[in-house]
Amino acid sequence: LYVAGQVPLDPATMKVVEGGIKEQTLQVMKNIGAILEAAGYNFSDVVKSTCLLGNMDDFQAMNEVYGEFYPENPPARAAYAVKKLPLGVLVEIETIAMRG
């Protein structure tokens, strides 16, 4: 399952969530979780993520929230700072999941 890059949009309002990198990362991970669940997967099926950050100084705070969703056997991950993300958000994450 290839999950396209998710940004911190509240699905109820389709607006960017209020707050900083932690709040935005939490919403991104919730959005990924909803997509995984709808397709019959869960976070333990994730094998690779790519995290795009508007500022690499946000990496540690993003990583704290991200890590809460992978308490055991975290997937491979790459993180990059990019010049600009859609809607001016601070984080975007894409994910690949598979079942063995």
Chimera marker file (.cmm) of the C-alpha trace (Angstrom):
<marker_set name="trace">
<marker id="1" x="0.000" y="0.000" z="0.000" r="1" g="1" b="0" radius="0.5"/>
<marker id="2" x="1.486" y="3.313" z="-1.064" r="1" g="1" b="0" radius="0.5"/>
<marker id="3" x="0.142" y="6.211" z="1.003" r="1" g="1" b="0" radius="0.5"/>
<marker id="4" x="0.736" y="9.520" z="-0.760" r="1" g="1" b="0" radius="0.5"/>
<marker id="5" x="2.254" y="12.360" z="1.222" r="1" g="1" b="0" radius="0.5"/>
<marker id="6" x="-0.109" y="13.447" z="3.974" r="1" g="1" b="0" radius="0.5"/>
<marker id="7" x="-0.235" y="16.989" z="5.305" r="1" g="1" b="0" radius="0.5"/>
<marker id="8" x="-1.868" y="18.084" z="8.586" r="1" g="1" b="0" radius="0.5"/>
<marker id="9" x="-5.394" y="18.684" z="7.331" r="1" g="1" b="0" radius="0.5"/>
<marker id="10" x="-8.257" y="18.031" z="9.721" r="1" g="1" b="0" radius="0.5"/>
<marker id="11" x="-10.502" y="15.748" z="7.643" r="1" g="1" b="0" radius="0.5"/>
<marker id="12" x="-13.634" y="17.273" z="9.200" r="1" g="1" b="0" radius="0.5"/>
<marker id="13" x="-12.784" y="20.834" z="8.118" r="1" g="1" b="0" radius="0.5"/>
<marker id="14" x="-10.112" y="20.280" z="5.443" r="1" g="1" b="0" radius="0.5"/>
<marker id="15" x="-8.114" y="23.056" z="7.124" r="1" g="1" b="0" radius="0.5"/>
<marker id="16" x="-4.553" y="22.891" z="8.446" r="1" g="1" b="0" radius="0.5"/>
<marker id="17" x="-4.585" y="22.132" z="12.182" r="1" g="1" b="0" radius="0.5"/>
<marker id="18" x="-3.581" y="24.877" z="14.583" r="1" g="1" b="0" radius="0.5"/>
<marker id="19" x="-0.285" y="24.664" z="16.422" r="1" g="1" b="0" radius="0.5"/>
<marker id="20" x="3.322" y="23.822" z="15.726" r="1" g="1" b="0" radius="0.5"/>
<marker id="21" x="5.277" y="20.840" z="14.501" r="1" g="1" b="0" radius="0.5"/>
<marker id="22" x="4.022" y="18.435" z="17.195" r="1" g="1" b="0" radius="0.5"/>
<marker id="23" x="0.355" y="19.180" z="16.541" r="1" g="1" b="0" radius="0.5"/>
<marker id="24" x="0.887" y="18.999" z="12.791" r="1" g="1" b="0" radius="0.5"/>
<marker id="25" x="2.814" y="15.720" z="12.998" r="1" g="1" b="0" radius="0.5"/>
<marker id="26" x="0.089" y="14.207" z="15.198" r="1" g="1" b="0" radius="0.5"/>
<marker id="27" x="-2.567" y="15.106" z="12.613" r="1" g="1" b="0" radius="0.5"/>
<marker id="28" x="-0.462" y="13.707" z="9.766" r="1" g="1" b="0" radius="0.5"/>
<marker id="29" x="-0.043" y="10.427" z="11.647" r="1" g="1" b="0" radius="0.5"/>
<marker id="30" x="-3.780" y="10.271" z="12.409" r="1" g="1" b="0" radius="0.5"/>
<marker id="31" x="-4.495" y="10.802" z="8.712" r="1" g="1" b="0" radius="0.5"/>
<marker id="32" x="-2.052" y="8.030" z="7.767" r="1" g="1" b="0" radius="0.5"/>
<marker id="33" x="-3.637" y="5.764" z="10.379" r="1" g="1" b="0" radius="0.5"/>
<marker id="34" x="-7.110" y="6.346" z="8.919" r="1" g="1" b="0" radius="0.5"/>
<marker id="35" x="-5.880" y="5.476" z="5.416" r="1" g="1" b="0" radius="0.5"/>
<marker id="36" x="-4.108" y="2.360" z="6.668" r="1" g="1" b="0" radius="0.5"/>
<marker id="37" x="-7.216" y="1.226" z="8.544" r="1" g="1" b="0" radius="0.5"/>
<marker id="38" x="-9.514" y="1.861" z="5.570" r="1" g="1" b="0" radius="0.5"/>
<marker id="39" x="-7.262" y="-0.378" z="3.459" r="1" g="1" b="0" radius="0.5"/>
<marker id="40" x="-7.095" y="-3.118" z="6.108" r="1" g="1" b="0" radius="0.5"/>
<marker id="41" x="-3.581" y="-2.287" z="7.339" r="1" g="1" b="0" radius="0.5"/>
<marker id="42" x="-2.157" y="-0.813" z="10.542" r="1" g="1" b="0" radius="0.5"/>
<marker id="43" x="1.047" y="0.898" z="11.628" r="1" g="1" b="0" radius="0.5"/>
<marker id="44" x="2.789" y="-2.433" z="12.236" r="1" g="1" b="0" radius="0.5"/>
<marker id="45" x="2.532" y="-3.066" z="8.472" r="1" g="1" b="0" radius="0.5"/>
<marker id="46" x="4.469" y="0.101" z="7.589" r="1" g="1" b="0" radius="0.5"/>
<marker id="47" x="7.893" y="-0.679" z="6.112" r="1" g="1" b="0" radius="0.5"/>
<marker id="48" x="9.060" y="2.762" z="4.928" r="1" g="1" b="0" radius="0.5"/>
<marker id="49" x="8.251" y="6.411" z="5.548" r="1" g="1" b="0" radius="0.5"/>
<marker id="50" x="9.586" y="9.603" z="4.060" r="1" g="1" b="0" radius="0.5"/>
<marker id="51" x="9.246" y="12.709" z="6.215" r="1" g="1" b="0" radius="0.5"/>
<marker id="52" x="9.467" y="16.126" z="4.590" r="1" g="1" b="0" radius="0.5"/>
<marker id="53" x="10.098" y="19.077" z="6.898" r="1" g="1" b="0" radius="0.5"/>
<marker id="54" x="9.975" y="22.776" z="6.195" r="1" g="1" b="0" radius="0.5"/>
<marker id="55" x="12.793" y="23.211" z="8.741" r="1" g="1" b="0" radius="0.5"/>
<marker id="56" x="15.224" y="20.502" z="9.880" r="1" g="1" b="0" radius="0.5"/>
<marker id="57" x="15.267" y="22.165" z="13.316" r="1" g="1" b="0" radius="0.5"/>
<marker id="58" x="11.820" y="20.556" z="13.753" r="1" g="1" b="0" radius="0.5"/>
<marker id="59" x="13.193" y="17.033" z="13.319" r="1" g="1" b="0" radius="0.5"/>
<marker id="60" x="13.485" y="16.118" z="17.006" r="1" g="1" b="0" radius="0.5"/>
<marker id="61" x="9.957" y="17.289" z="17.895" r="1" g="1" b="0" radius="0.5"/>
<marker id="62" x="8.510" y="15.588" z="14.795" r="1" g="1" b="0" radius="0.5"/>
<marker id="63" x="10.412" y="12.412" z="15.632" r="1" g="1" b="0" radius="0.5"/>
<marker id="64" x="8.999" y="12.306" z="19.180" r="1" g="1" b="0" radius="0.5"/>
<marker id="65" x="5.417" y="12.274" z="17.892" r="1" g="1" b="0" radius="0.5"/>
<marker id="66" x="6.215" y="9.981" z="14.944" r="1" g="1" b="0" radius="0.5"/>
<marker id="67" x="7.893" y="7.484" z="17.279" r="1" g="1" b="0" radius="0.5"/>
<marker id="68" x="4.748" y="7.143" z="19.410" r="1" g="1" b="0" radius="0.5"/>
<marker id="69" x="3.095" y="5.358" z="16.481" r="1" g="1" b="0" radius="0.5"/>
<marker id="70" x="5.960" y="2.832" z="16.172" r="1" g="1" b="0" radius="0.5"/>
<marker id="71" x="6.743" y="1.598" z="19.707" r="1" g="1" b="0" radius="0.5"/>
<marker id="72" x="8.348" y="-1.596" z="18.336" r="1" g="1" b="0" radius="0.5"/>
<marker id="73" x="10.195" y="-2.332" z="15.107" r="1" g="1" b="0" radius="0.5"/>
<marker id="74" x="9.952" y="1.131" z="13.538" r="1" g="1" b="0" radius="0.5"/>
<marker id="75" x="10.000" y="1.214" z="9.748" r="1" g="1" b="0" radius="0.5"/>
<marker id="76" x="12.891" y="2.461" z="7.660" r="1" g="1" b="0" radius="0.5"/>
<marker id="77" x="12.670" y="6.220" z="7.370" r="1" g="1" b="0" radius="0.5"/>
<marker id="78" x="14.226" y="9.114" z="5.535" r="1" g="1" b="0" radius="0.5"/>
<marker id="79" x="13.788" y="12.740" z="6.551" r="1" g="1" b="0" radius="0.5"/>
<marker id="80" x="14.518" y="15.746" z="4.386" r="1" g="1" b="0" radius="0.5"/>
<marker id="81" x="14.244" y="19.479" z="4.745" r="1" g="1" b="0" radius="0.5"/>
<marker id="82" x="12.546" y="21.020" z="1.738" r="1" g="1" b="0" radius="0.5"/>
<marker id="83" x="12.164" y="24.595" z="0.637" r="1" g="1" b="0" radius="0.5"/>
<marker id="84" x="8.371" y="24.711" z="0.802" r="1" g="1" b="0" radius="0.5"/>
<marker id="85" x="5.484" y="22.330" z="1.510" r="1" g="1" b="0" radius="0.5"/>
<marker id="86" x="1.868" y="22.518" z="0.281" r="1" g="1" b="0" radius="0.5"/>
<marker id="87" x="-0.368" y="24.993" z="2.113" r="1" g="1" b="0" radius="0.5"/>
<marker id="88" x="2.648" y="26.299" z="4.048" r="1" g="1" b="0" radius="0.5"/>
<marker id="89" x="2.562" y="23.314" z="6.434" r="1" g="1" b="0" radius="0.5"/>
<marker id="90" x="5.548" y="22.275" z="8.552" r="1" g="1" b="0" radius="0.5"/>
<marker id="91" x="5.512" y="18.522" z="7.772" r="1" g="1" b="0" radius="0.5"/>
<marker id="92" x="4.409" y="16.012" z="5.141" r="1" g="1" b="0" radius="0.5"/>
<marker id="93" x="4.846" y="12.250" z="5.473" r="1" g="1" b="0" radius="0.5"/>
<marker id="94" x="4.437" y="9.516" z="2.872" r="1" g="1" b="0" radius="0.5"/>
<marker id="95" x="4.306" y="5.851" z="3.812" r="1" g="1" b="0" radius="0.5"/>
<marker id="96" x="4.582" y="2.376" z="2.314" r="1" g="1" b="0" radius="0.5"/>
<marker id="97" x="2.917" y="-0.571" z="4.052" r="1" g="1" b="0" radius="0.5"/>
<marker id="98" x="2.910" y="-4.271" z="3.208" r="1" g="1" b="0" radius="0.5"/>
<marker id="99" x="1.962" y="-7.579" z="4.729" r="1" g="1" b="0" radius="0.5"/>
<marker id="100" x="4.427" y="-10.419" z="4.822" r="1" g="1" b="0" radius="0.5"/>
<link id1="1" id2="2" r="1" g="1" b="0" radius="0.2"/>
<link id1="2" id2="3" r="1" g="1" b="0" radius="0.2"/>
<link id1="3" id2="4" r="1" g="1" b="0" radius="0.2"/>
<link id1="4" id2="5" r="1" g="1" b="0" radius="0.2"/>
<link id1="5" id2="6" r="1" g="1" b="0" radius="0.2"/>
<link id1="6" id2="7" r="1" g="1" b="0" radius="0.2"/>
<link id1="7" id2="8" r="1" g="1" b="0" radius="0.2"/>
<link id1="8" id2="9" r="1" g="1" b="0" radius="0.2"/>
<link id1="9" id2="10" r="1" g="1" b="0" radius="0.2"/>
<link id1="10" id2="11" r="1" g="1" b="0" radius="0.2"/>
<link id1="11" id2="12" r="1" g="1" b="0" radius="0.2"/>
<link id1="12" id2="13" r="1" g="1" b="0" radius="0.2"/>
<link id1="13" id2="14" r="1" g="1" b="0" radius="0.2"/>
<link id1="14" id2="15" r="1" g="1" b="0" radius="0.2"/>
<link id1="15" id2="16" r="1" g="1" b="0" radius="0.2"/>
<link id1="16" id2="17" r="1" g="1" b="0" radius="0.2"/>
<link id1="17" id2="18" r="1" g="1" b="0" radius="0.2"/>
<link id1="18" id2="19" r="1" g="1" b="0" radius="0.2"/>
<link id1="19" id2="20" r="1" g="1" b="0" radius="0.2"/>
<link id1="20" id2="21" r="1" g="1" b="0" radius="0.2"/>
<link id1="21" id2="22" r="1" g="1" b="0" radius="0.2"/>
<link id1="22" id2="23" r="1" g="1" b="0" radius="0.2"/>
<link id1="23" id2="24" r="1" g="1" b="0" radius="0.2"/>
<link id1="24" id2="25" r="1" g="1" b="0" radius="0.2"/>
<link id1="25" id2="26" r="1" g="1" b="0" radius="0.2"/>
<link id1="26" id2="27" r="1" g="1" b="0" radius="0.2"/>
<link id1="27" id2="28" r="1" g="1" b="0" radius="0.2"/>
<link id1="28" id2="29" r="1" g="1" b="0" radius="0.2"/>
<link id1="29" id2="30" r="1" g="1" b="0" radius="0.2"/>
<link id1="30" id2="31" r="1" g="1" b="0" radius="0.2"/>
<link id1="31" id2="32" r="1" g="1" b="0" radius="0.2"/>
<link id1="32" id2="33" r="1" g="1" b="0" radius="0.2"/>
<link id1="33" id2="34" r="1" g="1" b="0" radius="0.2"/>
<link id1="34" id2="35" r="1" g="1" b="0" radius="0.2"/>
<link id1="35" id2="36" r="1" g="1" b="0" radius="0.2"/>
<link id1="36" id2="37" r="1" g="1" b="0" radius="0.2"/>
<link id1="37" id2="38" r="1" g="1" b="0" radius="0.2"/>
<link id1="38" id2="39" r="1" g="1" b="0" radius="0.2"/>
<link id1="39" id2="40" r="1" g="1" b="0" radius="0.2"/>
<link id1="40" id2="41" r="1" g="1" b="0" radius="0.2"/>
<link id1="41" id2="42" r="1" g="1" b="0" radius="0.2"/>
<link id1="42" id2="43" r="1" g="1" b="0" radius="0.2"/>
<link id1="43" id2="44" r="1" g="1" b="0" radius="0.2"/>
<link id1="44" id2="45" r="1" g="1" b="0" radius="0.2"/>
<link id1="45" id2="46" r="1" g="1" b="0" radius="0.2"/>
<link id1="46" id2="47" r="1" g="1" b="0" radius="0.2"/>
<link id1="47" id2="48" r="1" g="1" b="0" radius="0.2"/>
<link id1="48" id2="49" r="1" g="1" b="0" radius="0.2"/>
<link id1="49" id2="50" r="1" g="1" b="0" radius="0.2"/>
<link id1="50" id2="51" r="1" g="1" b="0" radius="0.2"/>
<link id1="51" id2="52" r="1" g="1" b="0" radius="0.2"/>
<link id1="52" id2="53" r="1" g="1" b="0" radius="0.2"/>
<link id1="53" id2="54" r="1" g="1" b="0" radius="0.2"/>
<link id1="54" id2="55" r="1" g="1" b="0" radius="0.2"/>
<link id1="55" id2="56" r="1" g="1" b="0" radius="0.2"/>
<link id1="56" id2="57" r="1" g="1" b="0" radius="0.2"/>
<link id1="57" id2="58" r="1" g="1" b="0" radius="0.2"/>
<link id1="58" id2="59" r="1" g="1" b="0" radius="0.2"/>
<link id1="59" id2="60" r="1" g="1" b="0" radius="0.2"/>
<link id1="60" id2="61" r="1" g="1" b="0" radius="0.2"/>
<link id1="61" id2="62" r="1" g="1" b="0" radius="0.2"/>
<link id1="62" id2="63" r="1" g="1" b="0" radius="0.2"/>
<link id1="63" id2="64" r="1" g="1" b="0" radius="0.2"/>
<link id1="64" id2="65" r="1" g="1" b="0" radius="0.2"/>
<link id1="65" id2="66" r="1" g="1" b="0" radius="0.2"/>
<link id1="66" id2="67" r="1" g="1" b="0" radius="0.2"/>
<link id1="67" id2="68" r="1" g="1" b="0" radius="0.2"/>
<link id1="68" id2="69" r="1" g="1" b="0" radius="0.2"/>
<link id1="69" id2="70" r="1" g="1" b="0" radius="0.2"/>
<link id1="70" id2="71" r="1" g="1" b="0" radius="0.2"/>
<link id1="71" id2="72" r="1" g="1" b="0" radius="0.2"/>
<link id1="72" id2="73" r="1" g="1" b="0" radius="0.2"/>
<link id1="73" id2="74" r="1" g="1" b="0" radius="0.2"/>
<link id1="74" id2="75" r="1" g="1" b="0" radius="0.2"/>
<link id1="75" id2="76" r="1" g="1" b="0" radius="0.2"/>
<link id1="76" id2="77" r="1" g="1" b="0" radius="0.2"/>
<link id1="77" id2="78" r="1" g="1" b="0" radius="0.2"/>
<link id1="78" id2="79" r="1" g="1" b="0" radius="0.2"/>
<link id1="79" id2="80" r="1" g="1" b="0" radius="0.2"/>
<link id1="80" id2="81" r="1" g="1" b="0" radius="0.2"/>
<link id1="81" id2="82" r="1" g="1" b="0" radius="0.2"/>
<link id1="82" id2="83" r="1" g="1" b="0" radius="0.2"/>
<link id1="83" id2="84" r="1" g="1" b="0" radius="0.2"/>
<link id1="84" id2="85" r="1" g="1" b="0" radius="0.2"/>
<link id1="85" id2="86" r="1" g="1" b="0" radius="0.2"/>
<link id1="86" id2="87" r="1" g="1" b="0" radius="0.2"/>
<link id1="87" id2="88" r="1" g="1" b="0" radius="0.2"/>
<link id1="88" id2="89" r="1" g="1" b="0" radius="0.2"/>
<link id1="89" id2="90" r="1" g="1" b="0" radius="0.2"/>
<link id1="90" id2="91" r="1" g="1" b="0" radius="0.2"/>
<link id1="91" id2="92" r="1" g="1" b="0" radius="0.2"/>
<link id1="92" id2="93" r="1" g="1" b="0" radius="0.2"/>
<link id1="93" id2="94" r="1" g="1" b="0" radius="0.2"/>
<link id1="94" id2="95" r="1" g="1" b="0" radius="0.2"/>
<link id1="95" id2="96" r="1" g="1" b="0" radius="0.2"/>
<link id1="96" id2="97" r="1" g="1" b="0" radius="0.2"/>
<link id1="97" id2="98" r="1" g="1" b="0" radius="0.2"/>
<link id1="98" id2="99" r="1" g="1" b="0" radius="0.2"/>
<link id1="99" id2="100" r="1" g="1" b="0" radius="0.2"/>
</marker_set>
